[in-house]
Structure formats: structure tokens, C-alpha cells
Amino acid sequence: MKTWINRAAWVAVPLRWYLGLLFIGASWHKIISPESFAVDVATYDILPLALINIVALVLPWVELSAGLLLIVGWQIRAASWLISAMMFVFVLAVIIALIRGLDMSCGCFASQTAAEDPISALTVVRDSVWLVMAVFILVFDRGLLGLDYLIVRRPTCVS
């Protein structure tokens, strides 16, 4: 049993780096062009109008922060909780948009038209896989090759 858990901890490392890079990449265009991202958020027609600009300004920085934390391996549990929660909301939002029959792009990476990158069941599957990866990291990551591991494993001086 312990060997399996140790292997899972090592599998979590490249998943952590992958999701970290993914979220850093996803945040970039949103930070540079918050007005375009605000339109993407508004297109889902889920949030009240008063929250759209706040979400468009804050969410990309949360994505960037969580991605950076995963890359360097610091506060991994907090970062993977954040990413898991965001992915759950993203999956739910796409499902709601599909049920409503909205013809739109997901707004995940770069602002694109629905013709260029329409949401579909594949978007739900892709985002669900990323959600599973985030939960896997949350459960199995032990901070290997990250700052969490170095900080916990650092010997303390005894005077």
C-alpha cells in the first residue's frame, strides 16, 4: 500500500507542473486584456452584472497565483484546493451554458469567437480531466521537488 502511495506522490509532481503551467497560461491573456475576459464572463449569463468586472479583474490573478504555487511546490494543498474549486465552477458553468444552448467560446485561454473554439461536451470532458488532476494532486502530492518538501525536511538547529 505504501509503495502505491509513494508512486502516486511522484505521479503528482508532473501533474502539478502541468496544471501550474496551464493556469499560468490561462491567466495571461485575461490579465493583459481584462475587458475581453469580462465579455467572456458575461456571455455565460450566470453572474449578476455587478460582479462581472470584479471577477474579470480578480480571477486571472488567482489563476496565476495558484499556478505559480503549484510550479514551485509551495502551499500545494491550498493551490490545489483553489484549482479544484475553480475547475468545478468552470465545468458547471460550461454545462449550464450547453444546457441553455449558448453559442460561445469558453474564454479559457484567449478570447475567441464561438466559431473558432465553441464549447461542447469535449470542453466538459477536458475540464473534468483537469479537475480530476487537481484532486489527485490535492490527495497524493507530498511536495516532492518543491518548496514544501524542502521546508518540511530542512533540519533544524538545536542549540
ROFITOR-838594 format. One record per residue: x, y negated, z negated of N, C-alpha, C in turn; residue in three letters. Coordinates in steps of 0.02 Angstrom, whole numbers, always signed. Each point is the difference from the previous one (the first is absolute). Layout:
% ROFITOR-838594
{rec {X; Y; Z}; {X; Y; Z}; {X; Y; Z}; "ALA"},
...
***
This chain:
% ROFITOR-838594
{rec {+41; +60; +0}; {-41; -60; +0}; {+43; -63; +0}; "MET"},
{rec {+53; +1; -42}; {+42; -59; -5}; {+37; -12; +65}; "LYS"},
{rec {+20; +52; +35}; {+35; -8; +65}; {-46; -34; +50}; "THR"},
{rec {-64; +19; +1}; {-47; -31; +46}; {-9; -74; -15}; "TRP"},
{rec {-3; -17; -63}; {-7; -70; -20}; {+63; -39; +19}; "ILE"},
{rec {+59; +30; -10}; {+62; -33; +20}; {+2; -12; +75}; "ASN"},
{rec {-23; +49; +39}; {-2; -9; +73}; {-49; -55; +19}; "ARG"},
{rec {-57; -1; -33}; {-51; -51; +13}; {+29; -69; -15}; "ALA"},
{rec {+40; -6; -53}; {+31; -64; -17}; {+47; -23; +55}; "ALA"},
{rec {+35; +47; +31}; {+45; -18; +55}; {-39; -16; +64}; "TRP"},
{rec {-56; +34; +11}; {-43; -16; +57}; {-29; -70; -7}; "VAL"},
{rec {-13; -20; -61}; {-29; -66; -13}; {+46; -57; +20}; "ALA"},
{rec {+66; +12; +0}; {+47; -54; +15}; {-8; -26; +71}; "VAL"},
{rec {+4; +42; +52}; {-10; -28; +67}; {-71; -26; +11}; "PRO"},
{rec {-49; +30; -33}; {-68; -27; +5}; {-3; -70; -30}; "LEU"},
{rec {+34; -9; -55}; {+2; -65; -34}; {+32; -52; +46}; "ARG"},
{rec {+56; +18; +32}; {+34; -46; +46}; {-44; -15; +61}; "TRP"},
{rec {-33; +52; +26}; {-43; -9; +59}; {-57; -49; -17}; "TYR"},
{rec {-36; +13; -55}; {-56; -44; -18}; {+25; -70; -17}; "LEU"},
{rec {+58; -4; -32}; {+28; -66; -15}; {+13; -40; +64}; "GLY"},
{rec {+32; +32; +49}; {+13; -34; +63}; {-66; -17; +36}; "LEU"},
{rec {-47; +46; -2}; {-65; -10; +31}; {-34; -62; -28}; "LEU"},
{rec {-1; -6; -66}; {-34; -56; -32}; {+38; -66; +10}; "PHE"},
{rec {+66; +3; +2}; {+38; -60; +15}; {-17; -23; +71}; "ILE"},
{rec {+1; +48; +46}; {-17; -17; +70}; {-71; -25; +8}; "GLY"},
{rec {-46; +30; -36}; {-70; -21; +4}; {-11; -70; -28}; "ALA"},
{rec {+40; -18; -49}; {-9; -66; -32}; {+28; -57; +42}; "SER"},
{rec {+49; +15; +41}; {+38; -52; +33}; {-43; -48; +42}; "TRP"},
{rec {-39; +26; +46}; {-40; -45; +43}; {-54; -36; -41}; "HIS"},
{rec {-22; +31; -53}; {-52; -31; -42}; {+28; -59; -39}; "LYS"},
{rec {+63; +6; -20}; {+32; -55; -36}; {+15; -58; +48}; "ILE"},
{rec {+23; +18; +60}; {+17; -52; +49}; {-62; -35; +27}; "ILE"},
{rec {-54; +38; +9}; {-60; -27; +31}; {-62; +15; -42}; "SER"},
{rec {-6; -31; -59}; {-57; +15; -44}; {-67; -17; +31}; "PRO"},
{rec {-2; -50; +44}; {-64; -18; +32}; {-25; +56; +44}; "GLU"},
{rec {+45; +35; +36}; {-21; +57; +41}; {-24; +58; -44}; "SER"},
{rec {+36; +10; -55}; {-19; +54; -45}; {-68; -16; -33}; "PHE"},
{rec {-12; -63; -15}; {-64; -19; -29}; {-57; +17; +48}; "ALA"},
{rec {+10; -10; +64}; {-50; +19; +50}; {-11; +76; -1}; "VAL"},
{rec {+55; +38; -5}; {-5; +73; -4}; {-41; +21; -61}; "ASP"},
{rec {+14; -30; -57}; {-36; +16; -62}; {-73; -18; +7}; "VAL"},
{rec {-14; -58; +28}; {-69; -23; +8}; {-40; +45; +47}; "ALA"},
{rec {+34; +29; +50}; {-34; +42; +49}; {-32; +62; -32}; "THR"},
{rec {+29; +24; -54}; {-29; +57; -35}; {-68; -17; -30}; "TYR"},
{rec {-13; -63; -14}; {-64; -24; -27}; {-18; +37; -65}; "ASP"},
{rec {+50; +6; -43}; {-11; +33; -65}; {+6; -51; -57}; "ILE"},
{rec {+51; -41; +4}; {+14; -48; -54}; {-42; -63; +8}; "LEU"},
{rec {-16; -32; -56}; {-32; -66; +5}; {+48; -49; +33}; "PRO"},
{rec {-27; -47; +36}; {+40; -49; +37}; {+51; -35; -45}; "LEU"},
{rec {-18; -13; -62}; {+44; -36; -46}; {+64; +40; -17}; "ALA"},
{rec {-1; +66; +7}; {+58; +41; -17}; {+46; +15; +59}; "LEU"},
{rec {-22; -12; +60}; {+38; +21; +59}; {+69; -33; +2}; "ILE"},
{rec {+4; -65; -8}; {+65; -34; +3}; {+45; +21; -58}; "ASN"},
{rec {-29; +10; -59}; {+40; +22; -57}; {+31; +68; +14}; "ILE"},
{rec {-41; +46; +25}; {+24; +67; +17}; {+53; -4; +54}; "VAL"},
{rec {-12; -41; +51}; {+47; -6; +56}; {+67; -29; -23}; "ALA"},
{rec {+0; -40; -52}; {+62; -29; -25}; {+35; +44; -51}; "LEU"},
{rec {-37; +37; -41}; {+30; +39; -55}; {+17; +72; +22}; "VAL"},
{rec {-44; +33; +35}; {+9; +70; +17}; {+67; +15; +35}; "LEU"},
{rec {+21; -40; +49}; {+64; +15; +33}; {+59; -1; -48}; "PRO"},
{rec {-1; -45; -49}; {+54; -3; -48}; {-1; +59; -48}; "TRP"},
{rec {-59; +25; -15}; {-6; +61; -41}; {+27; +59; +40}; "VAL"},
{rec {-18; +4; +65}; {+26; +53; +44}; {+76; -3; +3}; "GLU"},
{rec {+27; -60; +11}; {+73; -8; +4}; {+34; +21; -65}; "LEU"},
{rec {-27; -23; -56}; {+29; +16; -66}; {-2; +75; -13}; "SER"},
{rec {-57; +31; +12}; {-6; +72; -12}; {+48; +38; +46}; "ALA"},
{rec {+5; -21; +63}; {+46; +33; +47}; {+72; -6; -23}; "GLY"},
{rec {+20; -59; -21}; {+69; -10; -23}; {+15; +41; -63}; "LEU"},
{rec {-49; +3; -46}; {+9; +40; -60}; {+10; +74; +17}; "LEU"},
{rec {-38; +25; +49}; {+9; +70; +20}; {+68; +11; +31}; "LEU"},
{rec {+23; -46; +42}; {+64; +8; +33}; {+57; +4; -51}; "ILE"},
{rec {+1; -46; -48}; {+55; -1; -48}; {-11; +49; -58}; "VAL"},
{rec {-60; +28; -4}; {-14; +49; -51}; {-6; -29; -70}; "GLY"},
{rec {-28; -59; -5}; {-10; -32; -65}; {-75; -9; -12}; "TRP"},
{rec {-23; +18; -59}; {-71; -2; -17}; {-41; +40; +51}; "GLN"},
{rec {+24; +60; +14}; {-30; +42; +52}; {-73; +16; -16}; "ILE"},
{rec {-14; +16; -62}; {-69; +17; -18}; {-47; -58; +12}; "ARG"},
{rec {+20; -60; -20}; {-42; -59; +11}; {-9; -13; +75}; "ALA"},
{rec {+54; +5; +38}; {-4; -12; +72}; {-43; +52; +35}; "ALA"},
{rec {+7; +63; -20}; {-40; +52; +32}; {-74; -5; -20}; "SER"},
{rec {-13; -23; -61}; {-70; -13; -20}; {-29; -55; +43}; "TRP"},
{rec {+38; -54; +9}; {-23; -56; +42}; {-14; +24; +71}; "LEU"},
{rec {+46; +36; +28}; {-8; +23; +69}; {-58; +50; +5}; "ILE"},
{rec {-6; +44; -49}; {-57; +46; +0}; {-66; -37; -2}; "SER"},
{rec {-4; -50; -43}; {-62; -39; -5}; {-14; -38; +64}; "ALA"},
{rec {+52; -31; +29}; {-10; -36; +62}; {-21; +47; +56}; "MET"},
{rec {+31; +58; +5}; {-17; +47; +53}; {-72; +26; -9}; "MET"},
{rec {-21; +11; -62}; {-69; +21; -12}; {-49; -53; +25}; "PHE"},
{rec {+15; -63; -16}; {-44; -55; +22}; {+2; -7; +77}; "VAL"},
{rec {+60; +7; +29}; {+6; -5; +73}; {-40; +55; +34}; "PHE"},
{rec {+5; +62; -24}; {-37; +56; +29}; {-75; -14; -6}; "VAL"},
{rec {-21; -21; -58}; {-71; -15; -11}; {-24; -56; +47}; "LEU"},
{rec {+40; -52; +8}; {-19; -56; +43}; {-7; +23; +73}; "ALA"},
{rec {+46; +41; +23}; {-4; +25; +69}; {-61; +44; +9}; "VAL"},
{rec {-15; +43; -49}; {-59; +43; +5}; {-63; -43; +3}; "ILE"},
{rec {-4; -51; -42}; {-59; -45; +0}; {-6; -34; +68}; "ILE"},
{rec {+56; -24; +26}; {-1; -34; +66}; {-23; +48; +55}; "ALA"},
{rec {+23; +62; -3}; {-21; +50; +50}; {-75; +15; -6}; "LEU"},
{rec {-24; +8; -61}; {-71; +13; -11}; {-42; -58; +27}; "ILE"},
{rec {+24; -61; -10}; {-36; -59; +25}; {+6; -9; +75}; "ARG"},
{rec {+44; +39; +31}; {+9; -5; +72}; {+39; -62; +22}; "GLY"},
{rec {+43; -26; -43}; {+39; -59; +17}; {+53; +18; +51}; "LEU"},
{rec {+6; -41; +51}; {+51; +9; +52}; {+58; -46; -18}; "ASP"},
{rec {+51; +29; -33}; {+54; -42; -27}; {+65; +39; -6}; "MET"},
{rec {+54; -36; -11}; {+65; +28; -16}; {+4; +4; -76}; "SER"},
{rec {+43; +43; -25}; {+4; +7; -73}; {+35; -59; -34}; "CYS"},
{rec {+43; -36; +36}; {+36; -56; -30}; {+57; +23; -45}; "GLY"},
{rec {+21; +62; +9}; {+51; +30; -43}; {+70; -28; +12}; "CYS"},
{rec {+18; -8; +62}; {+69; -20; +15}; {+3; -68; +34}; "PHE"},
{rec {-20; -5; +60}; {-1; -64; +35}; {-72; -13; +22}; "ALA"},
{rec {-19; -62; +0}; {-67; -16; +21}; {-7; +18; +74}; "SER"},
{rec {-44; +47; +12}; {-12; +23; +68}; {-75; +0; +12}; "GLN"},
{rec {-18; +3; +63}; {-71; +3; +16}; {-24; +72; -8}; "THR"},
{rec {-65; +8; -2}; {-29; +66; -5}; {+18; +42; +61}; "ALA"},
{rec {+8; -32; +58}; {+17; +37; +61}; {+71; +28; -5}; "ALA"},
{rec {+45; -36; -33}; {+70; +22; -6}; {+9; +55; -53}; "GLU"},
{rec {-34; -5; -56}; {+9; +47; -55}; {-66; +7; -39}; "ASP"},
{rec {-50; +32; +30}; {-64; +5; -35}; {+2; +48; -59}; "PRO"},
{rec {-40; -15; -51}; {-5; +47; -55}; {-39; +61; +24}; "ILE"},
{rec {+15; +57; -30}; {-33; +62; +19}; {+8; +50; -57}; "SER"},
{rec {-24; +60; +11}; {+9; +53; -49}; {+75; +14; -10}; "ALA"},
{rec {+40; -10; +52}; {+72; +9; -6}; {+31; -50; -49}; "LEU"},
{rec {-27; -60; -1}; {+23; -51; -48}; {-13; +24; -71}; "THR"},
{rec {-59; +29; -11}; {-17; +27; -66}; {+47; +57; -18}; "VAL"},
{rec {+14; +44; +47}; {+45; +57; -13}; {+70; -26; -16}; "VAL"},
{rec {+25; -46; +42}; {+67; -28; -11}; {+5; -32; -69}; "ARG"},
{rec {-48; -43; -17}; {+1; -34; -65}; {-8; +50; -58}; "ASP"},
{rec {-39; +52; +11}; {-9; +51; -52}; {+65; +39; -12}; "SER"},
{rec {+37; +12; +53}; {+65; +34; -8}; {+47; -45; -41}; "VAL"},
{rec {-1; -65; +14}; {+41; -46; -39}; {-23; -3; -73}; "TRP"},
{rec {-65; +5; -11}; {-26; +3; -69}; {+26; +62; -35}; "LEU"},
{rec {-3; +58; +33}; {+24; +62; -30}; {+75; -6; -15}; "VAL"},
{rec {+38; -30; +45}; {+71; -10; -13}; {+12; -43; -62}; "MET"},
{rec {-39; -53; -7}; {+8; -44; -58}; {-17; +37; -65}; "ALA"},
{rec {-52; +41; +2}; {-18; +39; -60}; {+54; +52; -15}; "VAL"},
{rec {+27; +31; +52}; {+55; +48; -8}; {+59; -34; -36}; "PHE"},
{rec {+17; -59; +23}; {+55; -38; -31}; {-17; -15; -73}; "ILE"},
{rec {-61; -21; -12}; {-22; -16; -68}; {+8; +61; -46}; "LEU"},
{rec {-18; +58; +24}; {+0; +60; -41}; {+70; +31; -7}; "VAL"},
{rec {+38; +2; +55}; {+61; +40; +0}; {+66; -39; -1}; "PHE"},
{rec {-1; -63; +18}; {+63; -37; +4}; {+30; -7; -69}; "ASP"},
{rec {+64; +15; -6}; {+36; -5; -63}; {+53; -55; +3}; "ARG"},
{rec {-5; -43; +50}; {+47; -56; +5}; {+67; +18; +29}; "GLY"},
{rec {+6; +60; +28}; {+64; +21; +29}; {+22; -50; +53}; "LEU"},
{rec {+64; -15; +1}; {+30; -47; +47}; {-33; -69; -4}; "LEU"},
{rec {-18; -19; -61}; {-31; -65; -10}; {+22; -31; -65}; "GLY"},
{rec {-18; -63; -9}; {+19; -36; -61}; {-31; +29; -62}; "LEU"},
{rec {-61; +25; +4}; {-32; +31; -58}; {+44; +56; -28}; "ASP"},
{rec {+26; +42; +44}; {+43; +56; -21}; {+64; -25; -32}; "TYR"},
{rec {+31; -50; +32}; {+62; -27; -27}; {-9; -32; -68}; "LEU"},
{rec {-56; -36; -9}; {-13; -34; -63}; {-14; +51; -56}; "ILE"},
{rec {-40; +51; +16}; {-18; +50; -51}; {+60; +44; -17}; "VAL"},
{rec {+42; +17; +49}; {+55; +45; -9}; {+64; -33; -25}; "ARG"},
{rec {+1; -67; -2}; {+60; -35; -21}; {+15; +15; -73}; "ARG"},
{rec {+62; +21; -14}; {+17; +13; -70}; {+1; -66; -39}; "PRO"},
{rec {-21; +5; -62}; {-1; -59; -42}; {+63; -1; -43}; "THR"},
{rec {+24; -58; -16}; {+59; -7; -43}; {-22; +6; -73}; "CYS"},
{rec {+38; +39; -36}; {-14; +8; -71}; {+59; -31; -37}; "VAL"},
{rec {-14; -48; -43}; {+55; -33; -37}; {+7; +30; -68}; "SER"},
***
